[in-house]
């Protein structure tokens, strides 16, 4: 139980941290990528709008770098970009009004003239003014009767962004590992006092059960002797009744202690035979209460378990269904395979339980309906049932609607 609590705490902490790390990584990466892309777009615009075509000079169009001077009020802001422009790789193709190539300028050596021709031709076919094509940012501008397709290489920028992303991911994973270790330590410290308190409660139940067993037996023996001396005495009958109640309470306390603390040696059990065998004696009890039991038990369902405890589980569920049956004349018990689980369900008619009642149903000494108790049940039966199911690595739950209550037990099955 407490291991589950530790897991829940760790999962909650790690989930919050994971979402936080993902958010930070996304923000850093996107902001860096967007800023880098914006800088490259600015460089590309400066290149395109400062490009000068001279029909008498068909050499490389590099004059823009020396001739382009920003406005005075923009000088200080633009100068750092001009220095970066010198390191950027630009590719441009100038077309006339008939889409014939007039001039090709390459300041980078990643793409050949032929590759740039094909790329710019495809860009023009897309009929888009700006965008990205593979690792290139492009801008299409019109000057006089000419059309200029300018491109700037984004390879270095993209590589830098990818390296930054890798670094952030490594840091994020390292942080997750460290956080996992810290949360594990903290979770154990949080749960430890609760675990210790639960252990003390279980020890108290066990000790109280054993300590009460002896005086109950002594009182019962003395009562038998007194009844021989004073038969049919009202006071002795009262003592006998209360002593019997005490005996039942002690029995249930010891059953709960065994279910919660006993280390069991499991064996292969035919659950179909066990459920059938345990249900038979309850037919007579149900008949006396004006109820019939209908069973639908599939054959040859096996589990790895402890026979005595599983018999106790079935008895508790059927006894609970009979005691708390309200208005119905039939109790249904089913056993079937659900995927890899042997599933037992016991359904009876009863008032629909509230969510709060369902949440407390398996607690020790809890009784949903105090008014209907007969004095021989102390709210330990379902706590014992849950302990048995937990020992068998199973699950138990309650469904309640339309004045029906169904207990469902799932235990891992074997072949």
Secondary structure, DSSP 8 states (H G I E B T S, - for coil): -HHHHHHHHHHHHHHHHHHHHHHHHHHHHHHHHHHHHHHHHHHHHHHHHT----TT--S---HHHHH----GGGHHHHHHHHHHHTTS-EEEEEE-TTS-EEEEEES-SSS-HHHHHHHHHHHHHHT-SEEEETTEEEEEEEETTEEEEEEEE-HHHHHHHHHHHHHHHHHHHHHHHHHHHHHHHHHHHHHHHHHHHHHHHHHHHHHHHHHHHHHHHHHHHHHHHHHHHSTT-HHHHHHHHHHHHHHHHHHHHHHHHHHHH-----EEEEHHHHHHHHHHHHHHHHHHTT-EEEEEE-SS-EEEE-HHHHHHHHHHHHHHHHHT--S-SEEEEEEEEETTEEEEEEEEE-----HHHHHHTTSTT--S-GGG--SS--S-HHHHHHHHHHHTT-EEEEEEETTEEEEEEEEEEE-
